């Protein structure tokens, strides 16, 4: 069995994505889709699907349409998230809605969602798994909507609890990583137990990934992350660092911290928040949380009891040590 690593599968997926960019009439509907597809990114979700499929099959070609479906769904969700967050940049470039207009971004995002299910039907028909793939995608899509609503609901609170926040990112982010792996396994003909083990692995890694992403949003190098440094602070968005810090303060300290956070309108205004984060040693706490999720995720992966999982283990470890 030929096991491809993350880099190799990313290259294969990028070639497929490039050769399957959408065109049509009116092309004003499809140009924003091509734009966000070309912004780059790590392609984690489609590559996870391919890695899962590759555990059972050398030739990953039949899984490429499903991988593209996952990327379409992910990019669709990013387009709509950016609109709701009023984010000016994505991966170092203008967001779709700032470049093409809000209405164009909404409609093109809708087209991506439709195309996602079309691609899943195409992939599933080849393997007799169309219903299962679409069902899994529907379940994940609804959970992502629930997670997004939770995120918006948190805006009216001083702070959710850490467990509430982690449940939100489990739904909003982690479930799609797990579902990508699960769909790859189902498409490959794996049994339910193995597919579920891969889902559990992906969900744990997704939680660790998002916790780290929240940290990088605040402390990461903007030239590497492609995001505005401290963007969550400047938008008043309550990320994991905010939630952890807020829940460790006394009532008076919490009141002062929340007010500082609300008042941060520029990078200079954000300095008191950053100083408090450093004082609270949030970096070490993030590392501790990440390490726990990686350990649990690798234990789930061990439940597969099959060879060929090393590329997935290596990916999990590398994701947790990234700096962008």
N, C-alpha and C positions, 0 to 999 in steps of 0.2 A: 504494500500500500504506500503510495506517494503522499506524504504529508507536507503540504505547503505552509510556509510561515506567513506571518501577517503581511510582510513587505511584498512578497510575491503575489499574494491574493489581492492586495491593494492595487498592484499594477494591472492585474487581469481585470479587476472591476473597473478601474479608471478607463481602460481601453474600451470596455463594453459600454460604459456610460457615455463616453465621447462619441461613439458610433451610433448611439441611440438617442441623441438629443432630439427633442420634439420640434417639428415645424408644421405649420398649417395655416389656414385662413379663417379669421384674421391673425396675422403673425404677432400682433400686439398682445395676444393672449399667451403666446408661447415664448416670446422673447424674455419675459421675467423668469420663466422656468429655466431657460438656458443660462440666464445670468446667475441665479442662485446655485445651479448645479456646477457652474464653473468657478464658484468662490473657493472651492477646495474643501479642506477639512480632513479629518483622519479617516473618514468612511468606516467608522468602527462598526456600525450596525450591519451594513451589507456584508462586510468582511467576516463578522461573527457568523452570519448565516452560512457563508461559504465554508468557513472553518468547520462548522458543525457537519455540514453535508460531506465534507472531505474526510471526516472520520470513517465514513462507510464507503466512499467512492473516490477513485482516482480522478475521474473526469468531472470537473465542477460545472461544465457548460450548462447542463439542464437546470442548475440552480441560479444562474445569472439573472433571469427575469424576476425571480422572487427577491434576489438581492437588490435589484433596481427598484422594485416596489417598496422595499423598506427604506431605501434612500429617498425616494419620492415622498413617502409619508413623513419622514424626519424633516426634510426641507420644507414641506408644506407647513408643518407645525412651527418651524423656525420663523417662516414668513409671518404667520399670524401672531406668534409670540412677540416678535419685534414691533408689530403694529400696536399691540396692547401695552407693551413696555415703553413705547415711543423711543426705541433704541435708534441712534443715528448711524451706527456702524455695525458691521458683521464681518469678522475675519479680515479686518483692516480696510474694508470698502463700505460704500454706502449700502444701507439696508434696501431691500427691494422697494418698500413703500416710500422711502425718501427719494429713490432714483426714478421710479416709474409712476409713483402716485399711490395713494392708499387704496382706491377702488380697484386699480389694476392688480395690486398685490393680493387683495382678497379674492378676486375672481381667478387669477392664475393659481393661487393656492388651492382653491376648490378644484380646479382642473387637475392639479397634481394628485389630490386625494382620489379622484375618480380614476385616474390612470394607475394609481397604486393597486386598486382592486382588479383592474383589467389585467395587469401584469401577474398578479397572484393567480387569477384564473388561467392565464396562459401557462404558467409554470406548473400549476396543480393538475391541469388536464393531461400533461405528459406523464405524470406519476400517479394519477388517480387520487390526488390529495387536495383538489381545488376547494372542496367544502371545508376541510379541516384548516387549510391555510387562511381562508377568508374568515372563518369563525375565530381563529386566534387573533387575527388582525383587528376584527371588530371588538373583541374583548379588550385588547391593548389600547385601542383608540378611545374607548369609553373611559378606561382608567386614566388615560392621559388627560382627557377633558376634566375628570374629577379632580385630578391633581392640579390642573391649572386653576380650577375654581377655588380649591383650597388655598392656593397661593394668593389669589385675589382677595379671598375672605380674610387672610391674615393681615392685609393692609389696614384693617380697621382695629386690630389689636395692638397693644404695646409690644407683645411678643407671644407667639405660640410656644408651647413646650418643645423641648428637643424631640420627644417621641412624635409629636404632631407634625413637626417639620420633616422628620425622616419619613413618615408615612406619606407626606405630600410628595417628596422627591422620589419615593419608591414608585408612586403612581405616575408622576409626571415624566420621569427620566428612566429609572431603573427597569421598569417593566418592559420597555421596548428593547433593551439590550437582551433581557431574558427571552422575550418572544422571538427575537431574531435567531437566537440559537435554537430555540424550540422548533421554529418553522424549518430551519435547515435540517434538523434531525427528522422531523416528520416527512419532509420531502425525500429524505434519503431512505425512508422505510424503517426507521428505528421504532422500537416499542415505546409504549407510554412512559415506562419507568425511566428509560435513558433520556427521553426528550424532556421529562420533568427535571431530572438531575441537571441537565444543561440549562434549563430555564432558571433554576435556583442559583446556579453558579453565576449566570449573567446578571441576575437581579442584585446579588451581593456586590459584584464588581461595579455595577451601575451605581449603587449607593455610595461606594467609596469614591468612584469617579466624580460624582456630582458634589460631594463634600469637598473634594480637592478643587473642583472647578470654582466653587464659591470662594475658596481661599485665593486661587490665582486671580480671580476677578479683582480682588482687593490689593494683593501684593505682587502679582505677576508683572512681568515686563510687557508693556503694551505693544512693543515692537514684535514680540514673540506670540502673544495671545491673540493679537488682532482686535482686542477689545479696548475700550476706553478704561484706563487705569482707575480703579475705584468706582467703576460705573454703577455698581449696585448701591454704593453709599450716596452718590450724587443723585440717583433716581429715587432714593428713599426705600429701596427694595430690601426686605428683610431676608438675608441669606443665612446660611448655617452659622457663620461666625457671629453675626449679629445676635441670633437666637441664643447661642451658647453664652455669649458675653452677658446679654441682658438677664438671663436666668441665674447668673452667678453673682449679681449685684444686690446690694441692699435696696429697699424701696426708694430711698432718697437718691442713691447713686443711679438707680435705674431711671428715675425721672430725669435726672440731669443728662444721662447718656441718650435717652430717647430724644430729648430736646436738641442736643448737639447733632444727632443724626438727621432730624427733621430740618435743621438750619443749614446743613451742608449743601451749598449751592455751587461751590467751586472746589478744586483740589486743595486749595489753601484752607478752606472751611472744613475740609475732611480731616485735617491733621490731628485735631483732638481725638477723633474716633480712632484713627490709626494708632495714636500713642497709647490709647487705652487697650487696644487689641494686643499691642506688643507687651504692655504691662501684664495683661492677663495670660500671656504666654500661649496664645491661641495656636501658634504653629505646632507646638508639641502636642496639643490636644488633637489637632487635625490628624497628625501622624498616627496617634494612638487609635483614633476611630478608623482610619484607613486600614491599618494593620489588622484590626479585628475583622473587618469585612473581607479582606483578602484571605485571611486564615479560614473563615467560614466558607467562602466561595471555593477555595481549593479543596476543602473537605467535601463539598457537594460534587465537585468534579471527580473526586476519588470514588464516588459511588458508581461511576460508570464501569469501573473494573475492566477497562480495555486499554490497549496500547494506542499511541498516537495523540495523546492529549497534551504533549509537551508544548506545542505551539500556543495552545490556549493558556497554559500556565505561564509561559514566558510573556504573553501579551498582558495578562493580569498584572504581573509584577512590573512590567514596563509602564503601564498606564498609571500605576500608583506612584511612580518615580518621575513623572513628567514635570516639566517646568513651563509648559505652555499648552 
